[in-house]
Amino acid sequence: MFYHKVLGVGTFFLFVEGKAASPSVSKVLESIPGVKVIYRTKDLEEKQANSRIWNETWLSSFFYKPCNYELFVKQSLNMEMAIVMARNAGMDWILHLDTDELMHPAGAGEYSLRKLLRDIPRDVDMVVFPNYESSVERDDIKDPFIEISMFKRNYDHLPKDTYFGMYKESTRGNPNYFLTYGNGKSVARVQDHLRPNGAHRWHNYMKTPKEIKLEEAAVLHYTYAKFSDLTSRRDRCVRTWSFLHKTQIKLQNMRVFSRKATKVRVCLEAIRRLRHS
């Protein structure tokens, strides 16, 4: 966060759970100016269970599935809430980042994310930052942000002949160019009808937003720099997906109630018509 403060970011909404929500950690987070900590409480889960996202199709293929699917849904619901908070806070731009990512405003004067976004034309709604993925050179990394300096550049920032010519060598037998995602992340101008479009993009309910992709700036993704990064991902995937299970039950109960209420309304309407016949 302090790194991003130097880049000009003024407000942070941290959605935390697990170890990050422990008293010792949350006390530190809440002491940082410009930081708003949001905990995964029962009240938060109930609010998100009523989100309009559950009735839409763009995220439906991720519902009620474990692992990355569950994470993707949580992130989208958090982003939806963050949009409202950003508007209330008077923010100009909004960006969703994970804790293993840093913004890299290359090409901007003074290496400033604030200045880079300030120079974006007013008619542009969203700015895509292609992602670079870290290449780990040692197996004893303690602090990835300090010790890792080599990254695999996104194909959007490579000459096509270089990308295709060295694809086999760069993937080293992996099925994809990157180990994780490769579509970058976008920064959105805070405005009416803004909505998340998954964890990496934004969209608008009322229009097709104008989007540009930057030629130099990027997101630095420190991917699986330590063995513990892999084990924590494994642990999350074998955990019971209680969040989605609880939400599914709530939604099912709401739908049952809705069907019952509809039947009651039909009966009342029939009685009313009998009385007036």
Phi and psi restraints in degrees (value plus and minus 20) as a CYANA .aco file:
   2 PHE   PHI     -85.8   -45.8
   2 PHE   PSI     -53.9   -13.9
   3 TYR   PHI     -80.3   -40.3
   3 TYR   PSI     -66.0   -26.0
   4 HIS   PHI     -92.0   -52.0
   4 HIS   PSI     -47.2    -7.2
   5 LYS   PHI     -81.8   -41.8
   5 LYS   PSI     -60.7   -20.7
   6 VAL   PHI     -83.2   -43.2
   6 VAL   PSI     -52.5   -12.5
   7 LEU   PHI     -95.8   -55.8
   7 LEU   PSI     -29.6    10.4
   8 GLY   PHI      90.5   130.5
   8 GLY   PSI     -15.3    24.7
   9 VAL   PHI     -95.0   -55.0
   9 VAL   PSI     110.0   150.0
  10 GLY   PHI    -124.4   -84.4
  10 GLY   PSI     -45.1    -5.1
  11 THR   PHI    -154.0  -114.0
  11 THR   PSI     117.3   157.3
  12 PHE   PHI    -147.6  -107.6
  12 PHE   PSI     110.0   150.0
  13 PHE   PHI    -128.8   -88.8
  13 PHE   PSI      91.6   131.6
  14 LEU   PHI    -124.5   -84.5
  14 LEU   PSI      93.9   133.9
  15 PHE   PHI    -113.1   -73.1
  15 PHE   PSI      91.9   131.9
  16 VAL   PHI    -141.2  -101.2
  16 VAL   PSI     134.0   174.0
  17 GLU   PHI    -179.1  -139.1
  17 GLU   PSI     150.2   190.2
  18 GLY   PHI      44.3    84.3
  18 GLY   PSI    -155.9  -115.9
  19 LYS   PHI     -81.8   -41.8
  19 LYS   PSI     -55.3   -15.3
  20 ALA   PHI     -86.3   -46.3
  20 ALA   PSI     -38.5     1.5
  21 ALA   PHI    -118.8   -78.8
  21 ALA   PSI     -14.9    25.1
  22 SER   PHI     -87.4   -47.4
  22 SER   PSI     133.4   173.4
  23 PRO   PHI     -75.3   -35.3
  23 PRO   PSI     -60.1   -20.1
  24 SER   PHI     -86.7   -46.7
  24 SER   PSI     -59.0   -19.0
  25 VAL   PHI     -98.1   -58.1
  25 VAL   PSI     -65.6   -25.6
  26 SER   PHI     -83.1   -43.1
  26 SER   PSI     -52.1   -12.1
  27 LYS   PHI     -81.8   -41.8
  27 LYS   PSI     -60.6   -20.6
  28 VAL   PHI     -88.6   -48.6
  28 VAL   PSI     -65.9   -25.9
  29 LEU   PHI     -81.0   -41.0
  29 LEU   PSI     -62.8   -22.8
  30 GLU   PHI     -89.9   -49.9
  30 GLU   PSI     -37.0     3.0
  31 SER   PHI    -103.8   -63.8
  31 SER   PSI     -29.7    10.3
  32 ILE   PHI    -105.3   -65.3
  32 ILE   PSI     103.5   143.5
  33 PRO   PHI     -78.7   -38.7
  33 PRO   PSI     118.4   158.4
  34 GLY   PHI      66.2   106.2
  34 GLY   PSI     -18.4    21.6
  35 VAL   PHI    -125.9   -85.9
  35 VAL   PSI     108.9   148.9
  36 LYS   PHI    -135.2   -95.2
  36 LYS   PSI      98.7   138.7
  37 VAL   PHI    -116.9   -76.9
  37 VAL   PSI     107.9   147.9
  38 ILE   PHI    -136.3   -96.3
  38 ILE   PSI     100.8   140.8
  39 TYR   PHI    -115.8   -75.8
  39 TYR   PSI     127.9   167.9
  40 ARG   PHI    -101.0   -61.0
  40 ARG   PSI      64.8   104.8
  41 THR   PHI    -117.8   -77.8
  41 THR   PSI     152.2   192.2
  42 LYS   PHI     -82.0   -42.0
  42 LYS   PSI     -58.2   -18.2
  43 ASP   PHI     -83.3   -43.3
  43 ASP   PSI     -61.7   -21.7
  44 LEU   PHI     -83.9   -43.9
  44 LEU   PSI     -63.4   -23.4
  45 GLU   PHI     -84.5   -44.5
  45 GLU   PSI     -56.6   -16.6
  46 GLU   PHI     -87.1   -47.1
  46 GLU   PSI     -60.6   -20.6
  47 LYS   PHI     -83.3   -43.3
  47 LYS   PSI     -62.9   -22.9
  48 GLN   PHI     -92.3   -52.3
  48 GLN   PSI     -45.9    -5.9
  49 ALA   PHI     -86.7   -46.7
  49 ALA   PSI     -41.3    -1.3
  50 ASN   PHI    -118.0   -78.0
  50 ASN   PSI     -11.7    28.3
  51 SER   PHI     -84.7   -44.7
  51 SER   PSI     127.3   167.3
  52 ARG   PHI     -87.6   -47.6
  52 ARG   PSI     -36.3     3.7
  53 ILE   PHI     -77.7   -37.7
  53 ILE   PSI     -55.8   -15.8
  54 TRP   PHI     -86.3   -46.3
  54 TRP   PSI     -39.0     1.0
  55 ASN   PHI    -119.5   -79.5
  55 ASN   PSI     -13.8    26.2
  56 GLU   PHI    -130.7   -90.7
  56 GLU   PSI     143.8   183.8
  57 THR   PHI    -114.2   -74.2
  57 THR   PSI     -40.8    -0.8
  58 TRP   PHI     -87.6   -47.6
  58 TRP   PSI     -38.5     1.5
  59 LEU   PHI    -140.6  -100.6
  59 LEU   PSI     -18.9    21.1
  60 SER   PHI     -82.2   -42.2
  60 SER   PSI     -48.0    -8.0
  61 SER   PHI     -90.3   -50.3
  61 SER   PSI     -30.6     9.4
  62 PHE   PHI    -119.2   -79.2
  62 PHE   PSI     -27.6    12.4
  63 PHE   PHI     -87.5   -47.5
  63 PHE   PSI     122.6   162.6
  64 TYR   PHI      38.5    78.5
  64 TYR   PSI      16.5    56.5
  65 LYS   PHI    -147.6  -107.6
  65 LYS   PSI     132.9   172.9
  66 PRO   PHI    -103.8   -63.8
  66 PRO   PSI    -199.9  -159.9
  67 CYS   PHI      45.1    85.1
  67 CYS   PSI    -149.4  -109.4
  68 ASN   PHI     -83.5   -43.5
  68 ASN   PSI     -48.3    -8.3
  69 TYR   PHI     -82.8   -42.8
  69 TYR   PSI     -67.7   -27.7
  70 GLU   PHI     -81.1   -41.1
  70 GLU   PSI     -64.3   -24.3
  71 LEU   PHI     -80.6   -40.6
  71 LEU   PSI     -63.1   -23.1
  72 PHE   PHI     -81.9   -41.9
  72 PHE   PSI     -61.1   -21.1
  73 VAL   PHI     -87.5   -47.5
  73 VAL   PSI     -64.5   -24.5
  74 LYS   PHI     -78.4   -38.4
  74 LYS   PSI     -65.9   -25.9
  75 GLN   PHI     -81.9   -41.9
  75 GLN   PSI     -61.9   -21.9
  76 SER   PHI     -84.9   -44.9
  76 SER   PSI     -60.9   -20.9
  77 LEU   PHI     -85.6   -45.6
  77 LEU   PSI     -59.3   -19.3
  78 ASN   PHI     -85.8   -45.8
  78 ASN   PSI     -60.6   -20.6
  79 MET   PHI     -82.7   -42.7
  79 MET   PSI     -58.5   -18.5
  80 GLU   PHI     -80.9   -40.9
  80 GLU   PSI     -63.7   -23.7
  81 MET   PHI     -88.3   -48.3
  81 MET   PSI     -56.6   -16.6
  82 ALA   PHI     -85.3   -45.3
  82 ALA   PSI     -51.0   -11.0
  83 ILE   PHI     -80.9   -40.9
  83 ILE   PSI     -65.8   -25.8
  84 VAL   PHI     -82.8   -42.8
  84 VAL   PSI     -63.6   -23.6
  85 MET   PHI     -84.9   -44.9
  85 MET   PSI     -57.1   -17.1
  86 ALA   PHI     -85.9   -45.9
  86 ALA   PSI     -60.8   -20.8
  87 ARG   PHI     -84.3   -44.3
  87 ARG   PSI     -63.5   -23.5
  88 ASN   PHI     -84.6   -44.6
  88 ASN   PSI     -49.3    -9.3
  89 ALA   PHI    -107.0   -67.0
  89 ALA   PSI     -24.2    15.8
  90 GLY   PHI      54.3    94.3
  90 GLY   PSI       7.9    47.9
  91 MET   PHI     -96.0   -56.0
  91 MET   PSI     131.9   171.9
  92 ASP   PHI    -112.6   -72.6
  92 ASP   PSI     -59.2   -19.2
  93 TRP   PHI    -151.4  -111.4
  93 TRP   PSI     135.1   175.1
  94 ILE   PHI    -156.5  -116.5
  94 ILE   PSI     122.1   162.1
  95 LEU   PHI    -162.8  -122.8
  95 LEU   PSI     118.2   158.2
  96 HIS   PHI    -123.7   -83.7
  96 HIS   PSI     101.6   141.6
  97 LEU   PHI    -147.3  -107.3
  97 LEU   PSI     127.3   167.3
  98 ASP   PHI    -108.0   -68.0
  98 ASP   PSI     149.5   189.5
  99 THR   PHI     -94.7   -54.7
  99 THR   PSI     -27.4    12.6
 100 ASP   PHI    -127.1   -87.1
 100 ASP   PSI       7.1    47.1
 101 GLU   PHI    -151.6  -111.6
 101 GLU   PSI     126.8   166.8
 102 LEU   PHI    -151.8  -111.8
 102 LEU   PSI     122.6   162.6
 103 MET   PHI     -98.2   -58.2
 103 MET   PSI     124.2   164.2
 104 HIS   PHI    -150.0  -110.0
 104 HIS   PSI      66.2   106.2
 105 PRO   PHI     -98.4   -58.4
 105 PRO   PSI      35.9    75.9
 106 ALA   PHI     -82.0   -42.0
 106 ALA   PSI     123.6   163.6
 107 GLY   PHI      71.5   111.5
 107 GLY   PSI     -30.0    10.0
 108 ALA   PHI    -114.9   -74.9
 108 ALA   PSI     122.6   162.6
 109 GLY   PHI     -82.6   -42.6
 109 GLY   PSI     119.2   159.2
 110 GLU   PHI      44.9    84.9
 110 GLU   PSI      -4.9    35.1
 111 TYR   PHI      28.8    68.8
 111 TYR   PSI      35.8    75.8
 112 SER   PHI    -142.5  -102.5
 112 SER   PSI     102.5   142.5
 113 LEU   PHI     -87.8   -47.8
 113 LEU   PSI     -57.1   -17.1
 114 ARG   PHI     -80.4   -40.4
 114 ARG   PSI     -65.8   -25.8
 115 LYS   PHI     -88.0   -48.0
 115 LYS   PSI     -58.5   -18.5
 116 LEU   PHI     -80.1   -40.1
 116 LEU   PSI     -66.0   -26.0
 117 LEU   PHI     -92.8   -52.8
 117 LEU   PSI     -50.7   -10.7
 118 ARG   PHI     -84.2   -44.2
 118 ARG   PSI     -49.0    -9.0
 119 ASP   PHI    -107.9   -67.9
 119 ASP   PSI     -21.0    19.0
 120 ILE   PHI     -92.6   -52.6
 120 ILE   PSI     114.2   154.2
 121 PRO   PHI     -76.1   -36.1
 121 PRO   PSI     126.1   166.1
 122 ARG   PHI     -83.9   -43.9
 122 ARG   PSI     -44.9    -4.9
 123 ASP   PHI    -102.5   -62.5
 123 ASP   PSI     -22.5    17.5
 124 VAL   PHI    -108.1   -68.1
 124 VAL   PSI     107.9   147.9
 125 ASP   PHI    -113.2   -73.2
 125 ASP   PSI     -51.9   -11.9
 126 MET   PHI    -163.7  -123.7
 126 MET   PSI     124.4   164.4
 127 VAL   PHI    -143.9  -103.9
 127 VAL   PSI     101.7   141.7
 128 VAL   PHI    -112.5   -72.5
 128 VAL   PSI     109.0   149.0
 129 PHE   PHI    -125.6   -85.6
 129 PHE   PSI      87.9   127.9
 130 PRO   PHI     -79.6   -39.6
 130 PRO   PSI     129.1   169.1
 131 ASN   PHI    -117.2   -77.2
 131 ASN   PSI     124.0   164.0
 132 TYR   PHI    -127.8   -87.8
 132 TYR   PSI     123.3   163.3
 133 GLU   PHI    -131.6   -91.6
 133 GLU   PSI     113.2   153.2
 134 SER   PHI     -84.7   -44.7
 134 SER   PSI     125.9   165.9
 135 SER   PHI    -134.1   -94.1
 135 SER   PSI      91.7   131.7
 136 VAL   PHI    -101.8   -61.8
 136 VAL   PSI     104.7   144.7
 137 GLU   PHI    -122.0   -82.0
 137 GLU   PSI     -30.0    10.0
 138 ARG   PHI    -156.6  -116.6
 138 ARG   PSI     142.5   182.5
 139 ASP   PHI    -125.4   -85.4
 139 ASP   PSI      -6.5    33.5
 140 ASP   PHI    -143.0  -103.0
 140 ASP   PSI      12.3    52.3
 141 ILE   PHI     -85.0   -45.0
 141 ILE   PSI     110.5   150.5
 142 LYS   PHI    -125.3   -85.3
 142 LYS   PSI     -67.3   -27.3
 143 ASP   PHI    -144.4  -104.4
 143 ASP   PSI      77.8   117.8
 144 PRO   PHI     -76.9   -36.9
 144 PRO   PSI     -58.3   -18.3
 145 PHE   PHI     -86.4   -46.4
 145 PHE   PSI     -43.0    -3.0
 146 ILE   PHI    -119.0   -79.0
 146 ILE   PSI     -58.4   -18.4
 147 GLU   PHI    -111.6   -71.6
 147 GLU   PSI     -40.8    -0.8
 148 ILE   PHI    -116.5   -76.5
 148 ILE   PSI     110.1   150.1
 149 SER   PHI    -152.6  -112.6
 149 SER   PSI     -23.6    16.4
 150 MET   PHI    -129.6   -89.6
 150 MET   PSI     111.5   151.5
 151 PHE   PHI    -152.3  -112.3
 151 PHE   PSI     127.8   167.8
 152 LYS   PHI    -106.9   -66.9
 152 LYS   PSI     101.7   141.7
 153 ARG   PHI     -93.3   -53.3
 153 ARG   PSI     129.2   169.2
 154 ASN   PHI     -88.0   -48.0
 154 ASN   PSI     127.0   167.0
 155 TYR   PHI     -81.5   -41.5
 155 TYR   PSI     -42.7    -2.7
 156 ASP   PHI     -87.6   -47.6
 156 ASP   PSI     -39.5     0.5
 157 HIS   PHI    -128.7   -88.7
 157 HIS   PSI      -2.4    37.6
 158 LEU   PHI    -142.4  -102.4
 158 LEU   PSI     126.8   166.8
 159 PRO   PHI     -81.7   -41.7
 159 PRO   PSI     119.1   159.1
 160 LYS   PHI     -80.1   -40.1
 160 LYS   PSI     -56.7   -16.7
 161 ASP   PHI     -87.1   -47.1
 161 ASP   PSI     -52.3   -12.3
 162 THR   PHI     -89.5   -49.5
 162 THR   PSI     -64.3   -24.3
 163 TYR   PHI     -81.8   -41.8
 163 TYR   PSI     -71.9   -31.9
 164 PHE   PHI     -93.6   -53.6
 164 PHE   PSI     -53.5   -13.5
 165 GLY   PHI     -89.0   -49.0
 165 GLY   PSI     -49.8    -9.8
 166 MET   PHI    -133.9   -93.9
 166 MET   PSI      -3.8    36.2
 167 TYR   PHI     -80.3   -40.3
 167 TYR   PSI     -68.2   -28.2
 168 LYS   PHI     -82.9   -42.9
 168 LYS   PSI     -61.9   -21.9
 169 GLU   PHI     -87.3   -47.3
 169 GLU   PSI     -58.1   -18.1
 170 SER   PHI     -96.6   -56.6
 170 SER   PSI     -48.7    -8.7
 171 THR   PHI    -103.5   -63.5
 171 THR   PSI     -46.0    -6.0
 172 ARG   PHI      32.7    72.7
 172 ARG   PSI      24.7    64.7
 173 GLY   PHI      69.2   109.2
 173 GLY   PSI     -29.0    11.0
 174 ASN   PHI     -93.3   -53.3
 174 ASN   PSI     130.8   170.8
 175 PRO   PHI     -90.1   -50.1
 175 PRO   PSI     -41.4    -1.4
 176 ASN   PHI    -146.2  -106.2
 176 ASN   PSI     141.8   181.8
 177 TYR   PHI     -82.7   -42.7
 177 TYR   PSI     -64.9   -24.9
 178 PHE   PHI    -124.6   -84.6
 178 PHE   PSI     135.1   175.1
 179 LEU   PHI     -91.3   -51.3
 179 LEU   PSI     -52.1   -12.1
 180 THR   PHI    -138.0   -98.0
 180 THR   PSI    -147.3  -107.3
 181 TYR   PHI    -103.4   -63.4
 181 TYR   PSI     143.5   183.5
 182 GLY   PHI    -157.9  -117.9
 182 GLY   PSI     -11.4    28.6
 183 ASN   PHI    -119.2   -79.2
 183 ASN   PSI      -8.7    31.3
 184 GLY   PHI      49.0    89.0
 184 GLY   PSI    -188.6  -148.6
 185 LYS   PHI    -159.4  -119.4
 185 LYS   PSI     130.5   170.5
 186 SER   PHI    -132.4   -92.4
 186 SER   PSI     130.2   170.2
 187 VAL   PHI    -125.4   -85.4
 187 VAL   PSI     111.9   151.9
 188 ALA   PHI    -133.4   -93.4
 188 ALA   PSI     123.1   163.1
 189 ARG   PHI     -94.9   -54.9
 189 ARG   PSI     107.8   147.8
 190 VAL   PHI     -89.4   -49.4
 190 VAL   PSI     101.8   141.8
 191 GLN   PHI    -178.5  -138.5
 191 GLN   PSI     154.6   194.6
 192 ASP   PHI     -80.5   -40.5
 192 ASP   PSI     123.0   163.0
 193 HIS   PHI      46.9    86.9
 193 HIS   PSI      -4.6    35.4
 194 LEU   PHI     -88.3   -48.3
 194 LEU   PSI     122.3   162.3
 195 ARG   PHI    -165.7  -125.7
 195 ARG   PSI     138.0   178.0
 196 PRO   PHI     -92.3   -52.3
 196 PRO   PSI     132.6   172.6
 197 ASN   PHI    -148.7  -108.7
 197 ASN   PSI      44.2    84.2
 198 GLY   PHI      63.8   103.8
 198 GLY   PSI    -198.4  -158.4
 199 ALA   PHI     -98.6   -58.6
 199 ALA   PSI     -30.0    10.0
 200 HIS   PHI    -132.6   -92.6
 200 HIS   PSI     -28.4    11.6
 201 ARG   PHI    -160.2  -120.2
 201 ARG   PSI     146.8   186.8
 202 TRP   PHI    -144.6  -104.6
 202 TRP   PSI     143.8   183.8
 203 HIS   PHI    -168.8  -128.8
 203 HIS   PSI    -195.1  -155.1
 204 ASN   PHI    -157.7  -117.7
 204 ASN   PSI     113.9   153.9
 205 TYR   PHI     -86.9   -46.9
 205 TYR   PSI     -44.2    -4.2
 206 MET   PHI    -132.3   -92.3
 206 MET   PSI     -25.6    14.4
 207 LYS   PHI    -178.5  -138.5
 207 LYS   PSI     145.5   185.5
 208 THR   PHI    -107.5   -67.5
 208 THR   PSI      92.3   132.3
 209 PRO   PHI     -89.4   -49.4
 209 PRO   PSI     130.1   170.1
 210 LYS   PHI    -106.2   -66.2
 210 LYS   PSI     105.8   145.8
 211 GLU   PHI    -146.3  -106.3
 211 GLU   PSI     119.0   159.0
 212 ILE   PHI    -145.4  -105.4
 212 ILE   PSI     137.2   177.2
 213 LYS   PHI    -137.9   -97.9
 213 LYS   PSI     110.8   150.8
 214 LEU   PHI     -99.5   -59.5
 214 LEU   PSI     125.6   165.6
 215 GLU   PHI    -109.0   -69.0
 215 GLU   PSI     -36.9     3.1
 216 GLU   PHI    -145.3  -105.3
 216 GLU   PSI     -63.0   -23.0
 217 ALA   PHI     -87.0   -47.0
 217 ALA   PSI     131.3   171.3
 218 ALA   PHI    -173.4  -133.4
 218 ALA   PSI     150.9   190.9
 219 VAL   PHI    -123.6   -83.6
 219 VAL   PSI     105.7   145.7
 220 LEU   PHI    -109.8   -69.8
 220 LEU   PSI      95.9   135.9
 221 HIS   PHI    -126.5   -86.5
 221 HIS   PSI      92.8   132.8
 222 TYR   PHI    -107.9   -67.9
 222 TYR   PSI      66.6   106.6
 223 THR   PHI    -108.9   -68.9
 223 THR   PSI      99.9   139.9
 224 TYR   PHI      26.0    66.0
 224 TYR   PSI      33.9    73.9
 225 ALA   PHI     -94.1   -54.1
 225 ALA   PSI     -45.5    -5.5
 226 LYS   PHI    -144.9  -104.9
 226 LYS   PSI     134.9   174.9
 227 PHE   PHI     -81.5   -41.5
 227 PHE   PSI     -52.2   -12.2
 228 SER   PHI     -84.9   -44.9
 228 SER   PSI     -44.2    -4.2
 229 ASP   PHI     -84.4   -44.4
 229 ASP   PSI     -57.2   -17.2
 230 LEU   PHI     -92.1   -52.1
 230 LEU   PSI     -62.2   -22.2
 231 THR   PHI     -88.6   -48.6
 231 THR   PSI     -54.2   -14.2
 232 SER   PHI     -88.1   -48.1
 232 SER   PSI     -56.8   -16.8
 233 ARG   PHI     -84.2   -44.2
 233 ARG   PSI     -63.0   -23.0
 234 ARG   PHI     -80.3   -40.3
 234 ARG   PSI     -65.2   -25.2
 235 ASP   PHI     -82.3   -42.3
 235 ASP   PSI     -58.0   -18.0
 236 ARG   PHI     -86.8   -46.8
 236 ARG   PSI     -53.3   -13.3
 237 CYS   PHI     -97.3   -57.3
 237 CYS   PSI     -47.4    -7.4
 238 VAL   PHI    -111.2   -71.2
 238 VAL   PSI     -29.9    10.1
 239 ARG   PHI     -86.9   -46.9
 239 ARG   PSI     131.9   171.9
 240 THR   PHI     -85.8   -45.8
 240 THR   PSI     110.0   150.0
 241 TRP   PHI    -104.4   -64.4
 241 TRP   PSI      49.9    89.9
 242 SER   PHI     -84.9   -44.9
 242 SER   PSI     -55.0   -15.0
 243 PHE   PHI     -78.5   -38.5
 243 PHE   PSI     -71.8   -31.8
 244 LEU   PHI     -91.6   -51.6
 244 LEU   PSI     -54.2   -14.2
 245 HIS   PHI     -83.7   -43.7
 245 HIS   PSI     -65.8   -25.8
 246 LYS   PHI     -82.2   -42.2
 246 LYS   PSI     -63.6   -23.6
 247 THR   PHI     -84.2   -44.2
 247 THR   PSI     -59.3   -19.3
 248 GLN   PHI     -81.5   -41.5
 248 GLN   PSI     -63.7   -23.7
 249 ILE   PHI     -82.7   -42.7
 249 ILE   PSI     -63.2   -23.2
 250 LYS   PHI     -81.5   -41.5
 250 LYS   PSI     -64.6   -24.6
 251 LEU   PHI     -85.9   -45.9
 251 LEU   PSI     -59.9   -19.9
 252 GLN   PHI     -83.2   -43.2
 252 GLN   PSI     -62.0   -22.0
 253 ASN   PHI     -82.9   -42.9
 253 ASN   PSI     -60.3   -20.3
 254 MET   PHI     -84.5   -44.5
 254 MET   PSI     -58.7   -18.7
 255 ARG   PHI     -90.0   -50.0
 255 ARG   PSI     -58.3   -18.3
 256 VAL   PHI     -82.3   -42.3
 256 VAL   PSI     -64.9   -24.9
 257 PHE   PHI     -80.7   -40.7
 257 PHE   PSI     -60.3   -20.3
 258 SER   PHI     -84.3   -44.3
 258 SER   PSI     -61.4   -21.4
 259 ARG   PHI     -84.8   -44.8
 259 ARG   PSI     -60.8   -20.8
 260 LYS   PHI     -84.6   -44.6
 260 LYS   PSI     -62.2   -22.2
 261 ALA   PHI     -83.1   -43.1
 261 ALA   PSI     -57.3   -17.3
 262 THR   PHI     -83.8   -43.8
 262 THR   PSI     -62.6   -22.6
 263 LYS   PHI     -82.4   -42.4
 263 LYS   PSI     -60.6   -20.6
 264 VAL   PHI     -82.0   -42.0
 264 VAL   PSI     -64.0   -24.0
 265 ARG   PHI     -83.2   -43.2
 265 ARG   PSI     -58.4   -18.4
 266 VAL   PHI     -83.9   -43.9
 266 VAL   PSI     -62.7   -22.7
 267 CYS   PHI     -83.8   -43.8
 267 CYS   PSI     -63.3   -23.3
 268 LEU   PHI     -84.6   -44.6
 268 LEU   PSI     -59.0   -19.0
 269 GLU   PHI     -85.8   -45.8
 269 GLU   PSI     -59.0   -19.0
 270 ALA   PHI     -84.6   -44.6
 270 ALA   PSI     -61.2   -21.2
 271 ILE   PHI     -83.4   -43.4
 271 ILE   PSI     -61.7   -21.7
 272 ARG   PHI     -81.4   -41.4
 272 ARG   PSI     -61.9   -21.9
 273 ARG   PHI     -87.9   -47.9
 273 ARG   PSI     -57.7   -17.7
 274 LEU   PHI     -81.3   -41.3
 274 LEU   PSI     -60.8   -20.8
 275 ARG   PHI     -84.3   -44.3
 275 ARG   PSI     -51.6   -11.6
 276 HIS   PHI    -118.0   -78.0
 276 HIS   PSI     -15.9    24.1
